[in-house]
Amino acid sequence: MIRETKETRIEVFLDIDRKGEVKVSTPIPFFNHMLTTLLSYMNVTATIAATDKLPYDDHHVIEDVGITLGLAIKEALGDKRGIKRFSHQIIPMDDALILVAIDISGRGMAFVNLNLKRSNIGGMATENVSHFFQSFAYNSGITLHVNQLNGYNTHHIIEASFKALGLALYDATRIIDNEIRSTKGVI
């Protein structure tokens, strides 16, 4: 999946059915760490390469990676036949305790409640954490809730959020039968 704008070029390869190598390259060091974490906990094979053509700040890269990764997951799931669909994870990371709940509903939306005290980590504005989750959820068609239950260390809170999302995505995308998990017959 490729997304190219006047501002960025994003390339995403994603195989959600095979655990393998994860390669991430963006101009934002902390975002690279979070994407690697997310994809590793999803148990996928993946490559994300992002180029920032107009490097004003980190916003456009983070948004466009969220869009492109969301579209790649949506494409990988096809008609969603047989998937578990729902998952939730509660993940501790030292002081941080994060709850992530997802519904692969076809109705992409995100509700993010994180108390991030630092404004920037490793070239990533912490305000863009929520923006990544929103861009990803909207474009993947996934309803996403990310809630901080405890914690004070911004790094731990963000990392636990990405880990929890990765685990929830892995769980919700497992094939458990040949049915579409909806009383409507379609997701």
N, C-alpha and C positions, 0 to 999 in steps of 0.2 A: 504494500500500500504506500503510495507516494502522495504527499501534499506539498505543492509548491505555490508560494505567494511571492509578492515583491519583497517580502520581509524575511521569509524562511524557506528552507527546503527540508522536509522531514521524510525519511524512509523508514518504514516499519516492516519487518518480516516477523511473522508470528505463527508458530505451530503449537496449538494448545493440547494436542494429543501426544506429544513426545517430549519427555524431559531431556534437555540437552544443554548446549552452550548458550549463555546469555552474554551478548555484547552490546554495550551502550556507549554512545559517544555524542555528547552535547557540549556546548561551550560553558556549561554550568556544573562545576564539580560536585556540589551537594546533590543536585538533581540527578546526576549520573548515579550516585550512591543510592538514592531513593528508587530510581527506576530499576536498577539492578536488584535491589531488595524485593520490590514488587514482583518482578518477573521470576526471580528465583523461587519465591514462595508460591507462585502460581504453578511451578513445576513444568515450565514450557521450554521450548527452544525459541530464541528471539534475538533479533538485532534491531536496534534503534540508532539511526544516524541523523543528527540534526545540524544544520548549518544556519547560522544567523547572518543574513545578508546585510542587515542594517542594525548593527549592535548598539541600539539605544540603551536597552536594559534586558532583563531576563524574561519579561512578560510574554513577548511574542513566541519565543521558543517553547516556553512551558505550555502556553495555550495551544499551540499547533501540535505539539507532541501529544497532549491530552486528546485533541480532536482525532488525530491520525491513529493513535492506539485504540481509542474508542471505536472508530470505524473498522479497524482490523479485527477486533474482538467480535463486533457485530457480524462481520462477514464470516468469520470462522464458525460462528454458531448457526448460521443458515436459518432454517425454520425452527430451530431450538427443540426439535423432536427428541424426546427421551431425556433431556437434561433435568437435573434435580431442581433447578430454577432459583431456589431460595438458599441463603446461608447467612449465618452470623458468626462472628468470632470476637472473643474478648482476649486481648493480648496485653500481657504485662511486659514492660521493658524498664527494669529498675523502678524508678519512681512513677513512671507513666503507666496508666491503665486505659486502654482504648477499646471501645466497642464499635465494630463495623457490622452493619447489616445490609444485605443486598437482595434485590428482587430483579431477576432478568425479565423484566415486565414488558419491554418494548416502549416504555414511557420513561425516557431518561430525565432524571432530576437528581439533585444532590442537596443534602442537608448536612452541613458541616458545622460542628460546635467544638472548636479547639481554642484554648487560651494560650496563645503563643506570645511569649514576653519579649523575645529577641526579634528584631526587625529583619535580620539578614543572617543567613548561614551559608558559607561557602559559595557566595555569588548568587544565592537564591533568596529573593525577598520572601519572607514568610507569608505575606498576604497572597502570594501566588500558589501556596499549597491548596487553599480552598478553590482557587481558580482552576488549578489542574483537575481536582476532583470533579468540579462542575463541568468542565469541558469534556472530560472523559465520560462522565455519566450521561450527559445529553447525547453524545455521539454514539455511544454504545447501546443506548436504549435501556440502561440499567438504572433502577432506583437505588440510590446510595445514601446511607446514613453513616456518618462518622462522628462519634461522640467521645469526648474526653471524660473519663470517669475520675481520673486522679492524675497528678503529676505537675511538675514545675520546670523540668529541664526541656527546653524547646526541641533540642535534637531528639531526645527520647520520645517525646510526644509525636513528632512528625514521623520518625522511623517506625514506631509501633503502629501508626496509622497505615503506612504503606505495607508493612508486614501483614496486618490484619486484612487489608483489601486483597492482597495476593492470596492468602489462605481462603478467604471467602469466595473469590473468583474460582479458584481450583475446585473447591467443594461444590459450588452451585453449577458448574459446567460439567460435572460427571454425568455420564449416561447411566440411567438407572432402569430404563425400560424403553418402549417404543411409542410412548404416548406424548402428546403435547400437554404439559401440566397447566391446563387452564379450563375452566368450565365453559369458556367461549369457544374452545377448540382451536384457538390461534393465539399466539403471543405477539 
